[in-house]
Amino acid sequence: MKTLLIFNHEPYDGTDVAWNALRLAGKLLDGGSEVRLFLMNDAVDMARDACRPPAGYDQDLTVMLKALIARGATVKVCGTCMARCGIFKNQPYFEGAEQSTMQALADWVMDSDKVISF
């Protein structure tokens, strides 16, 4: 099964939305699903090494994302959002987070068995 998870929110927005989405991605990989992650809007920060957990937050979402990439998840980042969005605008992205397009997201949506937006 191909599962697409679309991330829209800043990684550390005062909720555990991104953390729970990354946890779900890991469980989907455990179950044999092909996992695709598309980061857009302020979620693009999650693929930047400059993104660090705030004081008191016990999870590093960037480390979690890198671990998913190492396990075979494909990560694409909205190219337009890369320069426009996030707290860390114009900061570099780490390896494994591929610059992408809205057309690529549309293609993934049409080609996925499940699409979940966070």
C-alpha positions in Angstrom: 0.0 0.0 0.0 1.2 3.5 -0.8 0.5 6.1 1.9 1.0 9.8 1.5 1.2 12.0 4.6 1.0 15.8 3.9 2.5 18.0 6.6 1.3 21.7 6.7 2.1 23.0 10.2 5.2 24.3 11.9 7.0 21.4 13.5 6.9 22.8 17.1 3.6 24.6 17.1 2.6 23.8 20.7 0.8 20.6 19.7 2.0 17.1 19.0 0.6 16.9 15.5 3.9 16.6 13.6 5.2 14.2 16.2 2.2 11.9 15.9 2.3 12.0 12.1 6.0 10.9 12.2 5.1 8.2 14.6 2.3 7.0 12.3 4.7 7.0 9.4 7.0 4.7 11.3 4.2 2.3 12.1 3.2 2.3 8.4 6.7 1.4 7.5 6.7 -1.3 10.1 3.5 -2.7 8.4 5.1 -2.8 5.0 3.5 0.3 3.5 5.4 2.5 1.0 5.5 5.8 2.9 5.7 9.2 1.2 5.9 12.5 3.1 5.3 15.9 1.5 6.3 19.0 3.6 4.7 22.3 2.7 4.0 25.6 4.4 5.8 25.9 7.7 6.3 22.2 7.9 9.3 22.6 5.6 11.3 23.5 8.7 11.3 19.9 9.8 13.8 19.1 7.0 16.2 21.8 8.1 19.1 21.1 10.4 18.5 24.5 12.0 15.2 23.3 13.4 15.7 22.3 17.0 13.2 21.3 19.7 12.2 24.1 22.0 13.2 24.0 25.7 11.2 21.3 27.5 10.2 19.4 24.4 11.4 15.8 24.6 11.3 14.8 20.9 13.6 15.9 18.0 11.3 15.9 15.0 14.2 16.4 12.6 16.0 13.3 14.0 12.7 11.4 13.6 12.4 12.5 10.0 15.9 11.5 9.2 15.3 8.1 10.7 12.3 7.6 8.5 14.3 8.5 5.4 16.9 6.0 6.5 14.2 3.4 6.7 13.0 4.1 3.2 10.4 6.8 3.4 10.5 9.3 0.6 10.4 12.9 1.6 9.6 15.8 -0.8 9.6 19.5 0.2 7.5 22.1 -1.7 10.0 24.1 -3.6 8.0 27.3 -3.4 7.6 26.9 0.4 11.4 26.3 0.8 12.2 30.0 0.5 8.9 31.5 1.6 7.9 29.6 4.7 9.1 28.5 8.1 11.0 30.2 10.9 14.3 29.2 9.3 13.7 30.8 5.9 16.6 30.3 3.5 18.4 27.8 5.8 19.7 24.7 4.0 17.8 21.4 3.9 19.4 18.1 4.8 20.1 15.2 2.5 17.1 13.0 1.7 14.6 15.9 1.6 14.1 16.5 -2.1 12.9 19.8 -3.5 9.6 19.2 -5.3 6.6 20.8 -6.9 2.9 21.0 -6.5 2.6 18.9 -9.7 4.6 16.1 -8.0 2.3 16.3 -5.0 -0.7 16.1 -7.3 0.9 13.0 -8.9 1.5 11.4 -5.5 -2.1 12.1 -4.5 -3.5 10.4 -7.6 -1.0 7.5 -7.2 -1.5 6.8 -3.4 -3.9 4.4 -1.8 -4.3 6.6 1.3 -3.7 10.3 1.7 -3.6 11.9 5.2 -3.0 15.6 5.9 -1.6 16.9 9.1 
